[in-house]
Amino acid sequence: MGDENKTTQELVDELKALVEKYDAPAEDGTAQEPTEQDAERMSQLTAEIEKRNAAAEKNRETRAAAVAAARSAIASGAARQVDAVPLGSSATARGSVADVRDVTDYRAAETRGFLKRLASQMGVRLTEGNDLTDAERSALAHLEQRTAYTVTTANTDEVVPVELKNEIIALIDNSTAIFSDVTRDTMRNQYELIRHKSITKGDAAKTSEGVAPTDEEQNTFDRITLTGDEIKKRVTLSRKMMIQSIDSFRNYITREVSARCGVAANGVVLARLVDSSLGMATGNKINCATAGTLAKADFLKSFGLLKTFGNPTPKGARVYANQQTIWNQIAAVEDANKRAYFVNEKDEDPTVEGRIFGSIVKREEGLADGVIMIGYPDLFRGNLFDGPTVEAVKLTDGSWNTAIDGYMLYDGGLAVPEGFVQLTIGVKA
């Protein structure tokens, strides 16, 4: 096997063995001289080892220079951002300084940096330390640069990483019933709700084969500009919670902010549904035929009042009520043979309690006892103008507590006023 196929350590071991071979004196006590063949081999090994050591030192110097240039480019913001780059294309592998590229995972670094900064503002001591790394500091700078192009005066000043926003929204959707079902857009600044009020002329009608409809369809619309309803919810941290790991701090913030903002967002949807300008038609707010008694006929009347005017409703009609109403009223509706129409049927959505007349029944704690909402959530047009954002708050109440505020700017309304029905059970006389 040639020397080019041997490792440097193997060459060193061979040279060492030859040197040790002639270290011991001859039998007459004189020093041994290497044979001509061994002397030539020792010379070859020495030259090859020195050559490899010189090449290794040169590579180390080149690598150190490339790393220093990369760090300088990232710190100054001159490096091009990429999520990942193959090793063969990296600055280190190519030894190229001119084409340095930033391979920082900015999404993770943004979130870590944001949480560390938030913890410092609140006086929370993180077990991993509150100091920002170079990558986190650079990631926050890039986050603020990107947001400068999208944040307007209508938005808050605090910049929240997209990763953290998505996490909070996901938790809100997993814990809310009606807010997670309704249509949600994310238009900035201004949102126009187009309300389909009626088909005044030319609705679908029976005609003879090959005969065109007699009247062209004519619709009545209202256009309402929405500017958003502010949702602000405070989460207080006690003095006992002032030391946490970054993962615990993250979980606490996302869990508490999502829980509070979710309840408030649900409240906005429920308020808009009964609003005279943005909600259901007056004729769709009905009472049970017999006060205090929920019957099959009441459900059938409610479903019969629903209209879509041809708008798509892929989720279908859904039933919303609180826990007490579901299990004491809805589940008690029976046929002539005392069999319940309600079917206890759970799924991956924790707010689903079952079905009745083919429609999903969801637990909505924002509704009062004895009040049922039935309708098409796809016909409610909601818009999240801003948020969710998270910012530290300094309390001035003299307590040892600190707090964070969760903020959302949200609004919406029914695109079809007959798209929902409110059924009130009432109280027996």
Buried (B, 14 or more C-beta within 10 A) or exposed (E): EEBEEBEEEEBBEBBEEBEEEBEEEEEEEEEEEBEEEBEEBBEBBEEBBEEBEEEEEEEEEBBEEBEEBBBEBBBEEEBEBEEEBEEEEBBBEBEBBEEBBBBBEBBBBBBBBBBBBBBBBBBBEBEEEBEBEEBBBBBBBBBEEBBEEEBEEEBBEBBBBEBBBEBBBEBBBBBBBBBBBBBBEEEBEEBEBEBBBBBEEEBEEEEEEEEEEEEEEEBEEBEEEBEBBBBBBEBEBEEEBBEBEBEEBBBBBBBBBBBBBBBBBBBBBBEBBBEEEBBBBEEBBBEBEBEEBBBBEBBEBBBEBBBBBEEEBEBEBBBBBBEEBBBEBBBEBEEEEEEBBBEEEEEEBEBBBBBBBEBBBBBBEBBEEBBBBBBBBBBBBBBBBBBBBBBBBEEEEEEEBBBBBBBBBBBBBBBBBBBBBBBBBBEEE
